[in-house]
Amino acid sequence: MENIIELQNISYSYFNKIAALKNINLKINRGEMFAVIGQNGSGKSTLLHIINGLIQAESGKYLFKGKEVSDKSLKDKNFSLEFRKSMSFIFQNPEIQLFCPTVMDELLFAPLQLEISIEEAKERVEKTLEYLGITELKDRPVYMLSGGEKKKVAIASSLTINPEIILIDEPLAGLDPKTQTFFIELILELNKAGKTIIFTTHHLDLIDHLQPTVAVLSEEHTIQKIGTAAEILTDEEFLISVNLIHEHIHRHGEEVHKHYHSHYVFHKH
Amino acid sequence: MENKIPSYLLNTEEINIHSFQRNKLPFIDRTIHNSAKAIKSIYTQAENASKKNIINEINPKIKFISLLYIAIVISLANNIFSQFLLSCFILLIIISSNLNILNIYKKILFIAFIFGLLVTLPASLNVITPGKIILNIFSFSESTKFWIYHVPENIGITMEGLGVVALFFLRVLNSVSFALLIVFTTSFPAFIKSFKIIGIPDTFLMIISLAYKFIFILSKTIEETYMSLKSRLFGNVKNKNIRRIITGRIHFIYRKSNLTYEQTYQAMLSRGYMGKIKLISEKKLSTTDYIALSIAVTFGIFIIIIG
C-alpha cells in the first residue's frame, strides 16, 4: 500500500517550554485506519493538528504524498489547495469547528473555498445531508443545534470536499450512546469506501470496535509502540505502563474487588 | 480497602447562620440575568424568523432593499398625514407577520419616545419654532434680546412646534418599527448575506456572522462562569475580594474568547480558508418576492406624492 503520510522525527512544544511531542516517527498508508492512543495530555490532538498542517513541527520532517508540508509549502496556492482538498479534520469540539451562519453555509464553506463549482458543491451538500439524516437542519442557525446535531453537522461539513484522509479528534467525546454507535458505523463505512481514517482516542473499546493500526503515545510524548489493535490490546503490561488501563475497585454485592480495568477489554477478577 | 479520603471529609459540619447579611454579590445575579437575556433574545429572534408566514418567507434581499427604500420614503414624506399612513401600513404588516404586537410595540415606543419625543420636545416651544401659542408655560415682563437670541415675553407650546415634534416622532417611530419588523421576521444570517447586493465583501459579512455567533458563545460562557461563582460564593465576602474576583473573571473570559478565536481560525484554515472567503446566497427570487417589492414601491411612491 502507498505511504500517504510520513512523519520523521517530529517534535513540538507549546511556548518552547511544555513538550507535546518528541521524535515522532510514523507512516500511514492510503486507505488505512490508524489510531493514536494515549492518556490525556500525551499529545494526541497536537499530532493531528500537525498532520492537518495547522501548526508546524519545531523539528523533523512531515511528508504528505512524498512532498514536504511546511509553512513555505503551504503558502504555495496549488500545493495548499491539493493538501486541503485531500484532508479534512473533525475537531473534538464541534462548537469551535462550526463557524458559519447556517448548516447549509457550513457544508458549502469548504467546497467553495477549495474551488469546487457551486452546482457540484450544492449537490454534494444535499447528498451529505441526506446520508447523515439531517436534511431538516439545512436552514437552521448552527447555534440552535443540540450537541449530537452539531457533531453530525461537523462530520457532514468535513465530508463535502470528498477528502482522501479524514482526521478525527476523540470521535466519541461528549456523545450519547446512540450517536456514538452512529459515528462508529460511519467511520467503518467511510474506511470501507477507501478513506484513510486517522483518529485519536483513549477509549480502548473503540480500538476493539474499529481494529485500526495503533500508535501509542506515552506520558513522555513519544511513540512507545505501533502495532495492530490485537497486538496492543492483548499487551496488558504495556497498557498499564502507559496508563491506559488502571487498577479499579468495584463491588459485587458485599464483596469489594480490585483489578486492572480498561472499561472494555480487560475485566479480570 | 485502604481509605485515602482526607479526614475532614468524614465529618459533617453543622452550618450556623448567625444573622441576616445583605447580599454583597448582586453583580453575579445581574451578570447571569443579562447573559441569559442575551441568549434568550437570540433564540427568540431565530424562532420568530423561522415561523411559517408570508412575511418571513419574503427573500431577505427584498426585505433589505425595502428597508433602504422605506427609510428614504420616511425622510421624504413631509407631512403628518403621510407619516401616519406609513405607520398604519407598517402596523398592518406587523399584524400579518404574527409577531407579538404588544412586545414589539413596547420596544418601538420606548425607542421612539426617547429619540423621537424627548429629544425634540423643546422644538414645540415658540423659542425654537415660532407660531401661535396654544399653551402658555412661562411669562416674562417683557421680551429680551440675548446675544443672537430673542427671548419673547411669553414662552409656550405652539401649534407649529407640535407639528414639528409630531412629524419627527412619527418619522422615528416608522423607521424603528420597520427596522424591527425586518429584524424579527428575517433569519439573521440570511439578512446579513443580503448586504451583498450593495457590494459588501463576503469576508466582511463572515466577520459580522462570526461576531454574532460569538455573542452567543460568550454569553453562554459568562452565564456558566458566574453560575459556578454563585454556587461557591456566599456569606460575608470582602469588597476587596469581590473586586479581585470580577477582575479575574473578566481576564478569564477574555482569554477564553481569545482561545475560541484561535481554534475557530484553525478550523477555517483546515477547511480551505486562504485569506478570502466565498459565500453564496442560495435563495432565488419568487413571485411573492416580486409582489412584495411592487407593493412597497407603489406605496412608497404614493406617500412621496402626497407627502
Interface residues (C-beta under 8 A of the other chain):
Chain A: H49 N52 G53 L54 K77 S80 L81 R84 K85 S88 F89 F91 N93 E95 I96 Q97 L98 F99 C100 P101 T102 M104 D105 L108 F109 A110 L112 Q113 L114 I118 K122 D139 R140 P141 V142 Y143 M144 S157 S158 I161 I249 V256 K258
Chain B: M1 I42 Y43 A46 S50 S187 F188 P189 A190 I192 K193 M206 S209 L210 Y212 K213 F216 I217 T260 Q263 T264 Q266 A267 M268 L269 S270 R271 G272 Y273 M274 I277 K278 L279 I280 E282
